[in-house]
């Protein structure tokens, strides 16, 4: 990929100030998570609000992330093939009718055994749609790699095929 004039995309979250600070870290120290965090730790930094500075809260979030990682790494063997044992799906825990006759569904995310998911149409569709969203993200993340264009076409084809199936 030829290096041409680069323009960073500004959004509500990634303002010119935020991007400027990230680039400053990259040029001055090298862009690593540690260096970015060091820069963000100053209250005057536009990066400061991206982080949870309350150690109790941050520690709890970190441990929750570790718990998710542990769950996500457990595998089972089915017909001599290793597969991940659990997937996170949305579980409907309550339905409530509102005044206009519509039904609102309230749910929570929960890890379920993969065999249960594969045998439940709703859970299976959730997994298919999540997999396609991840594939689409991956395709967009690597769009500059024209060598992968056949994979990209297949992702688009499958996404269209499953788009209307809920």
VEXKOLRO-808609 format. One line per field, with one value per residue (C-alpha): x negated, y negated, z negated; residue in one letter. Coordinates in pm, whole numbers, plus 32768, in hexadecimal, padded with zeros to 4 digits. Layout:
% residues N
xx	c(X, ...)
yy	c(Y, ...)
zz	c(Z, ...)
r	c(A, ...)
This chain:
% residues 166
xx	c(8000, 7F68, 7F49, 800F, 808D, 814C, 827C, 82F9, 846F, 84FF, 8630, 86DF, 85FA, 84BA, 8498, 836B, 82E2, 82F8, 8257, 8149, 80EF, 80E3, 7FFC, 7F25, 7EF5, 7EA6, 7D9E, 7D05, 7D01, 7D8C, 7EFB, 7F30, 804D, 7F5D, 7EE9, 804B, 80C2, 7FA2, 8008, 8179, 8139, 811D, 8272, 822C, 8209, 8326, 82EC, 8330, 84A7, 846F, 83F6, 8484, 839A, 8454, 837C, 8497, 857C, 8462, 83F1, 8550, 8567, 8413, 847A, 85C2, 84F6, 8417, 854B, 85D3, 8482, 847A, 85DA, 8582, 844F, 84F9, 851A, 85C9, 8582, 86A2, 8663, 84E9, 850B, 84BB, 85C0, 85FE, 86E1, 87A5, 882D, 88D8, 8A42, 8B5E, 8C57, 8DB9, 8E0B, 8F46, 9049, 9121, 923B, 9231, 935E, 9351, 9375, 9207, 914D, 8FFE, 8F0B, 8E07, 8CD9, 8B84, 8A4F, 89EA, 88F6, 89A0, 8908, 88C7, 8992, 8AC2, 8A8F, 8A76, 8BC2, 8C7E, 8CE6, 8CE2, 8B8C, 8AFE, 8B78, 8AD8, 898F, 89A5, 89EF, 88D3, 87E2, 8845, 881C, 86BF, 866A, 86E8, 8619, 84E7, 8529, 8541, 840E, 8341, 83E5, 8292, 8223, 829D, 8205, 832D, 843C, 84D1, 8506, 85A1, 8696, 86FB, 8736, 8815, 88D5, 8916, 8973, 8A7C, 8AFD, 8B30, 8B92, 8D09, 8D06, 8D37)
yy	c(8000, 7EB7, 7DAE, 7C85, 7B5D, 7BED, 7B48, 7BCB, 7BF8, 7B14, 7B86, 7B1A, 7C07, 7BDD, 7A65, 79BB, 7985, 7AF6, 7B60, 7A58, 7AE0, 7C46, 7BD8, 7B16, 7C52, 7D18, 7C1F, 7BD8, 7D26, 7E2D, 7E8B, 7F8F, 7FB9, 7F61, 7E1F, 7DB8, 7DF8, 7D2B, 7C06, 7C32, 7C31, 7AB6, 7A1C, 7912, 7A1D, 7A47, 7BBC, 7BB3, 7BFE, 7D37, 7DEB, 7E54, 7DBD, 7E46, 7F73, 802E, 800F, 804E, 817F, 8211, 81D3, 8276, 83AC, 83C4, 83BB, 84CF, 859F, 8571, 85D6, 870F, 8773, 872A, 880B, 894C, 8A4D, 8B99, 8CB2, 8D1D, 8E30, 8DFC, 8C87, 8B7B, 8A69, 8957, 89D3, 8893, 8768, 8631, 8606, 851D, 85C5, 8538, 851C, 8447, 83D4, 82A5, 8210, 8097, 7FB4, 7FBD, 8138, 8178, 8284, 821B, 8332, 830A, 83E7, 8426, 84BA, 860D, 871A, 8858, 89A7, 89B2, 8AF3, 8A46, 891E, 89FE, 8AA3, 895D, 889C, 8743, 8773, 8809, 86DD, 85F1, 86AB, 86A2, 852B, 84E6, 85B5, 84F5, 83A7, 8413, 8483, 8335, 8278, 8348, 8306, 818F, 8195, 8237, 81A0, 812A, 8294, 82D0, 842B, 848B, 840C, 8569, 858D, 8431, 848B, 85C8, 8502, 840B, 8527, 85DD, 849B, 844E, 85B5, 85A0, 8430, 8463, 859E, 853C)
zz	c(8000, 806D, 7F64, 7FDA, 7F19, 7DF4, 7D60, 7C14, 7BF0, 7AE8, 7A26, 78EA, 782C, 78F6, 7907, 79A6, 7844, 77EF, 7936, 7909, 77B1, 7831, 794D, 7857, 7787, 78C3, 7938, 77E3, 772F, 781B, 7816, 770A, 7613, 74F8, 759E, 75F9, 7496, 740B, 74EA, 7493, 731B, 7316, 72CF, 73D5, 74E4, 75DD, 75AE, 7436, 744A, 751B, 73E3, 7294, 7190, 7061, 7005, 6F5B, 7088, 7181, 70BD, 70C6, 723F, 7270, 71AA, 726E, 73AE, 7328, 72D0, 7433, 74C2, 73EB, 745D, 75C9, 75C3, 754C, 7662, 7690, 7784, 7864, 7963, 7946, 7987, 7883, 7863, 7766, 764F, 760A, 76C8, 7647, 76B4, 765B, 7572, 7560, 73EF, 73FD, 74F5, 74AC, 7577, 7594, 75CD, 774A, 7753, 77A0, 76E2, 7650, 7606, 74F8, 74F6, 746B, 7508, 7488, 74EF, 7564, 75C8, 773E, 7763, 76CB, 77B7, 78E7, 7888, 7847, 797F, 78D9, 7838, 7977, 7A44, 7946, 7972, 7AEE, 7AEF, 79F8, 7ACA, 7C03, 7B4B, 7ADD, 7C3F, 7CC8, 7BC9, 7C28, 7D9A, 7D60, 7C7F, 7D94, 7ECB, 7F4C, 7F7E, 80E1, 80CC, 7FF0, 80DB, 8112, 7F9C, 7F90, 80A6, 7FEC, 7EAB, 7F67, 800F, 7EC9, 7E17, 7F20, 7F0C, 7D92, 7D75, 7D78, 7CA5, 7B3C)
r	c(X, X, X, X, X, X, X, X, X, X, X, X, X, X, X, X, X, X, X, X, X, X, X, X, X, X, X, X, X, X, X, X, X, X, X, X, X, X, X, X, X, X, X, X, X, X, X, X, X, X, X, X, X, X, X, X, X, X, X, X, X, X, X, X, X, X, X, X, X, X, X, X, X, X, X, X, X, X, X, X, X, X, X, X, X, X, X, X, X, X, X, X, X, X, X, X, X, X, X, X, X, X, X, X, X, X, X, X, X, X, X, X, X, X, X, X, X, X, X, X, X, X, X, X, X, X, X, X, X, X, X, X, X, X, X, X, X, X, X, X, X, X, X, X, X, X, X, X, X, X, X, X, X, X, X, X, X, X, X, X, X, X, X, X, X, X)
